[in-house]
Amino acid sequence: MRLHPGEPEATGQVVRLTEVVRRLREEAPGITGRPLVVAVDGRGGAGKSTLAERLRRTVPGSEVVHTDDVAWNHAYFDWGGLLVENVLRPLHRGEAVTFRPPAWAEHGRPGAIQVAAGVGVVWVEGTGIIREQCAPWLDASIWVQGDLDEQERRLTARDGDSAEQRRHVAAWLAEELPFLLREQPWRRATVVVAGTSDLRHDPETEVVAV
C-alpha cells in the first residue's frame, strides 16, 4: 500500500465498531449538555461515508453531517469557516443545527443541513475535516486510510468514467494531495482504520485498525 510519508499502515487488528466507539468516548469523557462531535476523515473514495453510516447505526440517536454538503458548489476544501460557524459552534452550545449554505440558495438546492437537539453523537464526515482550523471543535476523530495508487480507480468506479468526471477527479486530487500533506490528519486521529483490508472481518460490525 502506498501512503503519505509518515502515515502508519492500518494492518494491526480487527476491532468491533462498539470498541471503536468506546475509544472515541474515552478521548473526551464527561461531556454533558451537547453531543460528542467525532470527525471521520480520509481520502476521496476511502469509505468514509460508509463507515459513518455504520457508526450511526451502531450508536442509536446519533446523526451524520457530510462536509460535501457544506462544500457543494462552494470549494473542495475552503469550507472550514462555514462549518465551524454554522455547524460546530451550535453543536458545542447544545443547539439544534439548521444551516442552508449560501451556494444552496444561489443554485436552488432545497432543504438544509440539519441536526436535532439532544443527539448523543454527531459524526462529521468528509475529506479534510481533521484540520487545525476545526480541531478545537472536534472531540475525537477517525482517519480512514486509502491506497494512493488505488484512489483514482475507486473514485472512477464510484462516480463514473465520463470525460467530465475524469476532469473532476484530476482537479480534486490536485487539491487533496497537498492539503493532506500539509495537515497530516492521521497524526491527530484518535483511531486509524483501513478503508479496505485483506484481513478477514465483518465490515458491518468490525474494522481493521492500527
DRENDO-1510 file (C-alpha; in Angstrom, 1 decimal, always signed):
<recs>
REC; n; res; u; v; w
REC; 1; MET; +0.0; +0.0; +0.0 .
REC; 2; ARG; +1.3; +3.4; -0.9 .
REC; 3; LEU; +0.7; +6.0; +1.8 .
REC; 4; HIS; +1.7; +9.6; +2.5 .
REC; 5; PRO; +5.2; +9.9; +4.2 .
REC; 6; GLY; +4.9; +9.2; +7.9 .
REC; 7; GLU; +1.4; +7.7; +7.7 .
REC; 8; PRO; +1.1; +4.4; +9.7 .
REC; 9; GLU; -0.5; +1.5; +7.8 .
REC; 10; ALA; -3.6; +0.1; +9.4 .
REC; 11; THR; -2.8; -3.6; +9.4 .
REC; 12; GLY; -2.9; -4.2; +13.2 .
REC; 13; GLN; -6.1; -5.9; +14.3 .
REC; 14; VAL; -9.8; -6.5; +13.8 .
REC; 15; VAL; -11.8; -4.3; +16.2 .
REC; 16; ARG; -15.5; -4.2; +16.7 .
REC; 17; LEU; -17.3; -0.9; +16.0 .
REC; 18; THR; -18.5; -0.9; +19.5 .
REC; 19; GLU; -14.9; -0.9; +20.7 .
REC; 20; VAL; -14.1; +2.0; +18.3 .
REC; 21; VAL; -17.0; +3.9; +19.8 .
REC; 22; ARG; -15.6; +3.2; +23.3 .
REC; 23; ARG; -12.2; +4.6; +22.4 .
REC; 24; LEU; -13.7; +7.7; +20.9 .
REC; 25; ARG; -15.8; +8.3; +24.0 .
REC; 26; GLU; -12.7; +7.9; +26.2 .
REC; 27; GLU; -11.0; +10.6; +24.2 .
REC; 28; ALA; -13.4; +13.2; +25.6 .
REC; 29; PRO; -15.0; +11.9; +28.8 .
REC; 30; GLY; -17.6; +13.9; +30.8 .
REC; 31; ILE; -19.3; +15.7; +28.0 .
REC; 32; THR; -22.8; +16.9; +29.1 .
REC; 33; GLY; -25.4; +19.2; +27.5 .
REC; 34; ARG; -24.1; +18.7; +24.0 .
REC; 35; PRO; -23.2; +15.8; +21.6 .
REC; 36; LEU; -19.9; +14.2; +21.3 .
REC; 37; VAL; -18.5; +15.5; +17.9 .
REC; 38; VAL; -16.4; +13.0; +16.0 .
REC; 39; ALA; -14.6; +13.6; +12.7 .
REC; 40; VAL; -14.5; +10.8; +10.1 .
REC; 41; ASP; -11.8; +11.8; +7.6 .
REC; 42; GLY; -10.0; +10.0; +4.8 .
REC; 43; ARG; -9.1; +10.4; +1.1 .
REC; 44; GLY; -11.8; +10.6; -1.5 .
REC; 45; GLY; -13.1; +7.1; -2.1 .
REC; 46; ALA; -11.7; +5.7; +1.1 .
REC; 47; GLY; -15.0; +4.6; +2.5 .
REC; 48; LYS; -15.8; +7.5; +5.0 .
REC; 49; SER; -19.5; +7.8; +4.2 .
REC; 50; THR; -20.0; +4.0; +4.5 .
REC; 51; LEU; -18.2; +3.9; +7.9 .
REC; 52; ALA; -20.0; +7.0; +9.2 .
REC; 53; GLU; -23.4; +5.3; +8.3 .
REC; 54; ARG; -22.4; +2.1; +10.1 .
REC; 55; LEU; -21.3; +4.1; +13.1 .
REC; 56; ARG; -24.6; +5.9; +13.1 .
REC; 57; ARG; -26.4; +2.6; +13.2 .
REC; 58; THR; -24.1; +1.4; +15.9 .
REC; 59; VAL; -24.9; +4.4; +18.2 .
REC; 60; PRO; -28.7; +4.9; +18.4 .
REC; 61; GLY; -29.7; +8.5; +18.3 .
REC; 62; SER; -26.6; +9.7; +16.6 .
REC; 63; GLU; -26.5; +11.7; +13.3 .
REC; 64; VAL; -24.2; +12.3; +10.4 .
REC; 65; VAL; -23.1; +15.6; +8.8 .
REC; 66; HIS; -21.4; +15.4; +5.4 .
REC; 67; THR; -18.8; +18.1; +4.6 .
REC; 68; ASP; -19.6; +17.6; +1.0 .
REC; 69; ASP; -23.0; +19.2; +1.7 .
REC; 70; VAL; -21.2; +22.3; +3.1 .
REC; 71; ALA; -18.8; +22.3; +0.2 .
REC; 72; TRP; -21.4; +21.8; -2.5 .
REC; 73; ASN; -20.8; +24.3; -5.3 .
REC; 74; HIS; -18.5; +26.2; -2.9 .
REC; 75; ALA; -15.0; +24.7; -2.8 .
REC; 76; TYR; -13.2; +21.4; -2.4 .
REC; 77; PHE; -11.5; +22.4; +0.8 .
REC; 78; ASP; -12.1; +26.0; +1.6 .
REC; 79; TRP; -15.2; +25.4; +3.8 .
REC; 80; GLY; -13.8; +25.2; +7.3 .
REC; 81; GLY; -15.1; +28.6; +8.4 .
REC; 82; LEU; -18.6; +27.8; +7.2 .
REC; 83; LEU; -18.6; +24.5; +9.0 .
REC; 84; VAL; -17.3; +25.9; +12.3 .
REC; 85; GLU; -19.6; +28.9; +12.5 .
REC; 86; ASN; -22.8; +27.2; +11.3 .
REC; 87; VAL; -22.5; +23.6; +12.5 .
REC; 88; LEU; -19.7; +23.0; +15.0 .
REC; 89; ARG; -20.2; +26.1; +17.2 .
REC; 90; PRO; -24.0; +25.4; +17.6 .
REC; 91; LEU; -23.3; +21.8; +18.4 .
REC; 92; HIS; -20.9; +22.9; +21.1 .
REC; 93; ARG; -23.6; +25.1; +22.6 .
REC; 94; GLY; -26.0; +22.1; +22.6 .
REC; 95; GLU; -28.2; +23.7; +20.0 .
REC; 96; ALA; -30.0; +22.2; +17.0 .
REC; 97; VAL; -28.4; +22.9; +13.7 .
REC; 98; THR; -30.3; +24.2; +10.6 .
REC; 99; PHE; -27.9; +25.5; +8.1 .
REC; 100; ARG; -28.6; +26.4; +4.5 .
REC; 101; PRO; -25.2; +27.1; +2.8 .
REC; 102; PRO; -25.2; +30.2; +0.6 .
REC; 103; ALA; -24.5; +28.1; -2.5 .
REC; 104; TRP; -27.7; +26.1; -1.9 .
REC; 105; ALA; -29.7; +29.3; -2.1 .
REC; 106; GLU; -27.7; +30.6; -5.1 .
REC; 107; HIS; -28.2; +27.3; -7.1 .
REC; 108; GLY; -31.7; +26.5; -5.9 .
REC; 109; ARG; -30.9; +23.4; -3.9 .
REC; 110; PRO; -33.8; +22.8; -1.5 .
REC; 111; GLY; -33.6; +21.9; +2.2 .
REC; 112; ALA; -30.9; +22.5; +4.8 .
REC; 113; ILE; -28.2; +20.7; +6.8 .
REC; 114; GLN; -30.0; +19.7; +10.0 .
REC; 115; VAL; -29.1; +18.1; +13.3 .
REC; 116; ALA; -31.7; +17.7; +16.0 .
REC; 117; ALA; -31.1; +18.9; +19.5 .
REC; 118; GLY; -30.4; +16.3; +22.1 .
REC; 119; VAL; -28.5; +13.7; +20.0 .
REC; 120; GLY; -25.7; +11.9; +21.7 .
REC; 121; VAL; -23.1; +11.8; +18.9 .
REC; 122; VAL; -22.6; +13.7; +15.7 .
REC; 123; TRP; -20.3; +12.1; +13.1 .
REC; 124; VAL; -18.9; +14.8; +10.8 .
REC; 125; GLU; -17.7; +13.0; +7.7 .
REC; 126; GLY; -15.6; +14.3; +4.9 .
REC; 127; THR; -12.1; +14.7; +3.4 .
REC; 128; GLY; -10.4; +17.5; +5.3 .
REC; 129; ILE; -12.4; +17.6; +8.5 .
REC; 130; ILE; -9.4; +16.7; +10.7 .
REC; 131; ARG; -7.7; +20.1; +10.2 .
REC; 132; GLU; -6.1; +22.6; +12.5 .
REC; 133; GLN; -9.0; +25.1; +11.9 .
REC; 134; CYS; -11.6; +22.6; +13.2 .
REC; 135; ALA; -9.5; +21.0; +15.9 .
REC; 136; PRO; -10.9; +23.0; +18.8 .
REC; 137; TRP; -14.5; +21.8; +17.9 .
REC; 138; LEU; -13.7; +18.1; +17.5 .
REC; 139; ASP; -13.8; +15.7; +20.5 .
REC; 140; ALA; -12.3; +12.7; +18.7 .
REC; 141; SER; -11.6; +11.5; +15.2 .
REC; 142; ILE; -11.1; +8.6; +12.8 .
REC; 143; TRP; -8.8; +8.5; +9.8 .
REC; 144; VAL; -9.9; +6.1; +7.1 .
REC; 145; GLN; -6.9; +5.0; +5.2 .
REC; 146; GLY; -6.7; +4.5; +1.5 .
REC; 147; ASP; -4.1; +3.5; -1.0 .
REC; 148; LEU; -2.8; +6.4; -3.1 .
REC; 149; ASP; -2.3; +4.1; -6.1 .
REC; 150; GLU; -5.9; +2.9; -5.8 .
REC; 151; GLN; -7.7; +6.2; -5.1 .
REC; 152; GLU; -8.3; +7.4; -8.7 .
REC; 153; ARG; -9.6; +3.9; -9.7 .
REC; 154; ARG; -12.0; +3.9; -6.8 .
REC; 155; LEU; -13.3; +7.4; -7.4 .
REC; 156; THR; -13.9; +6.5; -11.1 .
REC; 157; ALA; -15.6; +3.2; -10.1 .
REC; 158; ARG; -17.9; +5.1; -7.7 .
REC; 159; ASP; -18.7; +8.2; -9.8 .
REC; 160; GLY; -18.3; +7.1; -13.4 .
REC; 161; ASP; -15.7; +7.4; -16.2 .
REC; 162; SER; -17.0; +10.3; -18.3 .
REC; 163; ALA; -14.6; +13.0; -19.5 .
REC; 164; GLU; -16.3; +15.5; -17.1 .
REC; 165; GLN; -15.8; +13.1; -14.2 .
REC; 166; ARG; -12.2; +12.4; -15.1 .
REC; 167; ARG; -11.6; +16.2; -15.0 .
REC; 168; HIS; -13.3; +16.4; -11.7 .
REC; 169; VAL; -11.2; +13.7; -10.2 .
REC; 170; ALA; -8.0; +15.3; -11.5 .
REC; 171; ALA; -8.9; +18.6; -10.1 .
REC; 172; TRP; -9.9; +17.0; -6.7 .
REC; 173; LEU; -6.6; +15.2; -6.4 .
REC; 174; ALA; -4.6; +18.3; -7.4 .
REC; 175; GLU; -6.0; +20.0; -4.3 .
REC; 176; GLU; -6.4; +17.0; -2.0 .
REC; 177; LEU; -2.9; +15.7; -2.0 .
REC; 178; PRO; -1.1; +18.9; -1.0 .
REC; 179; PHE; -3.9; +19.7; +1.5 .
REC; 180; LEU; -3.5; +16.3; +3.3 .
REC; 181; LEU; +0.3; +16.5; +3.2 .
REC; 182; ARG; +0.1; +19.9; +5.0 .
REC; 183; GLU; -2.5; +18.9; +7.6 .
REC; 184; GLN; -1.4; +15.2; +8.1 .
REC; 185; PRO; -4.7; +14.3; +9.7 .
REC; 186; TRP; -3.6; +10.8; +10.5 .
REC; 187; ARG; -1.3; +12.3; +13.2 .
REC; 188; ARG; -4.3; +13.8; +15.0 .
REC; 189; ALA; -6.7; +10.9; +14.6 .
REC; 190; THR; -7.9; +9.0; +17.7 .
REC; 191; VAL; -8.2; +5.8; +15.6 .
REC; 192; VAL; -6.8; +4.9; +12.2 .
REC; 193; VAL; -8.7; +2.3; +10.3 .
REC; 194; ALA; -8.2; +0.6; +6.9 .
REC; 195; GLY; -10.6; +1.6; +4.1 .
REC; 196; THR; -10.0; -1.9; +2.6 .
REC; 197; SER; -8.1; -4.8; +4.1 .
REC; 198; ASP; -7.2; -8.4; +3.3 .
REC; 199; LEU; -7.8; -9.3; +7.0 .
REC; 200; ARG; -10.9; -11.3; +7.4 .
REC; 201; HIS; -13.6; -9.3; +9.2 .
REC; 202; ASP; -17.3; -8.4; +9.1 .
REC; 203; PRO; -17.4; -4.9; +7.6 .
REC; 204; GLU; -20.8; -4.2; +9.0 .
REC; 205; THR; -19.7; -4.6; +12.6 .
REC; 206; GLU; -15.8; -4.5; +12.6 .
REC; 207; VAL; -12.9; -2.6; +11.2 .
REC; 208; VAL; -9.2; -3.2; +10.8 .
REC; 209; ALA; -7.4; -0.6; +13.0 .
REC; 210; VAL; -3.8; +0.4; +13.9 .
</recs>
